[in-house]
Amino acid sequence: METAIENLTEAQQRRLKLYYFDGMRYSQIARLEGVTDGSISGSINLLSSI
């Protein structure tokens, strides 16, 4: 698992951390990063399947 996470971009790692460890919602992460909720949702869902 650690190796898979290390292979992600910094942005992907940050999104996963904010969602899973910091308990932030998609909308909160999206606002923080200046992207849409759908962008975060898609990113988290894709990364969760790895």
Rosetta constraint file for C-alpha pairs under 8 A:
AtomPair CA 1 CA 5 HARMONIC 6.37 0.50
AtomPair CA 2 CA 6 HARMONIC 6.12 0.50
AtomPair CA 3 CA 7 HARMONIC 6.36 0.50
AtomPair CA 4 CA 8 HARMONIC 6.91 0.50
AtomPair CA 4 CA 50 HARMONIC 7.74 0.50
AtomPair CA 5 CA 13 HARMONIC 6.72 0.50
AtomPair CA 8 CA 12 HARMONIC 5.85 0.50
AtomPair CA 8 CA 13 HARMONIC 6.10 0.50
AtomPair CA 9 CA 13 HARMONIC 6.23 0.50
AtomPair CA 10 CA 14 HARMONIC 6.06 0.50
AtomPair CA 11 CA 15 HARMONIC 6.19 0.50
AtomPair CA 12 CA 16 HARMONIC 6.29 0.50
AtomPair CA 12 CA 43 HARMONIC 7.53 0.50
AtomPair CA 12 CA 47 HARMONIC 7.84 0.50
AtomPair CA 13 CA 17 HARMONIC 6.16 0.50
AtomPair CA 14 CA 18 HARMONIC 6.06 0.50
AtomPair CA 15 CA 19 HARMONIC 6.09 0.50
AtomPair CA 15 CA 29 HARMONIC 7.08 0.50
AtomPair CA 15 CA 40 HARMONIC 7.56 0.50
AtomPair CA 15 CA 44 HARMONIC 7.20 0.50
AtomPair CA 16 CA 20 HARMONIC 5.82 0.50
AtomPair CA 16 CA 21 HARMONIC 7.65 0.50
AtomPair CA 16 CA 44 HARMONIC 6.57 0.50
AtomPair CA 16 CA 47 HARMONIC 7.90 0.50
AtomPair CA 17 CA 21 HARMONIC 5.12 0.50
AtomPair CA 17 CA 22 HARMONIC 6.40 0.50
AtomPair CA 18 CA 22 HARMONIC 4.77 0.50
AtomPair CA 18 CA 23 HARMONIC 6.31 0.50
AtomPair CA 18 CA 24 HARMONIC 5.63 0.50
AtomPair CA 18 CA 29 HARMONIC 7.07 0.50
AtomPair CA 19 CA 23 HARMONIC 5.08 0.50
AtomPair CA 19 CA 24 HARMONIC 4.91 0.50
AtomPair CA 19 CA 25 HARMONIC 6.37 0.50
AtomPair CA 19 CA 26 HARMONIC 7.35 0.50
AtomPair CA 19 CA 29 HARMONIC 7.66 0.50
AtomPair CA 20 CA 24 HARMONIC 7.57 0.50
AtomPair CA 24 CA 28 HARMONIC 6.08 0.50
AtomPair CA 24 CA 29 HARMONIC 6.53 0.50
AtomPair CA 25 CA 29 HARMONIC 6.36 0.50
AtomPair CA 26 CA 30 HARMONIC 5.98 0.50
AtomPair CA 26 CA 37 HARMONIC 5.58 0.50
AtomPair CA 26 CA 40 HARMONIC 5.83 0.50
AtomPair CA 26 CA 41 HARMONIC 6.17 0.50
AtomPair CA 27 CA 31 HARMONIC 6.09 0.50
AtomPair CA 27 CA 36 HARMONIC 7.66 0.50
AtomPair CA 27 CA 37 HARMONIC 5.18 0.50
AtomPair CA 27 CA 40 HARMONIC 7.98 0.50
AtomPair CA 28 CA 32 HARMONIC 6.20 0.50
AtomPair CA 29 CA 33 HARMONIC 6.13 0.50
AtomPair CA 29 CA 37 HARMONIC 7.88 0.50
AtomPair CA 29 CA 40 HARMONIC 7.13 0.50
AtomPair CA 30 CA 34 HARMONIC 5.67 0.50
AtomPair CA 30 CA 35 HARMONIC 4.89 0.50
AtomPair CA 30 CA 36 HARMONIC 5.46 0.50
AtomPair CA 30 CA 37 HARMONIC 5.32 0.50
AtomPair CA 30 CA 39 HARMONIC 7.58 0.50
AtomPair CA 30 CA 40 HARMONIC 6.11 0.50
AtomPair CA 31 CA 35 HARMONIC 6.47 0.50
AtomPair CA 31 CA 36 HARMONIC 7.54 0.50
AtomPair CA 35 CA 39 HARMONIC 6.52 0.50
AtomPair CA 35 CA 40 HARMONIC 7.52 0.50
AtomPair CA 36 CA 40 HARMONIC 6.76 0.50
AtomPair CA 37 CA 41 HARMONIC 6.08 0.50
AtomPair CA 38 CA 42 HARMONIC 5.93 0.50
AtomPair CA 39 CA 43 HARMONIC 6.09 0.50
AtomPair CA 40 CA 44 HARMONIC 6.01 0.50
AtomPair CA 41 CA 45 HARMONIC 6.05 0.50
AtomPair CA 42 CA 46 HARMONIC 5.97 0.50
AtomPair CA 43 CA 47 HARMONIC 6.04 0.50
AtomPair CA 44 CA 48 HARMONIC 5.89 0.50
AtomPair CA 45 CA 49 HARMONIC 6.56 0.50
AtomPair CA 46 CA 50 HARMONIC 7.14 0.50
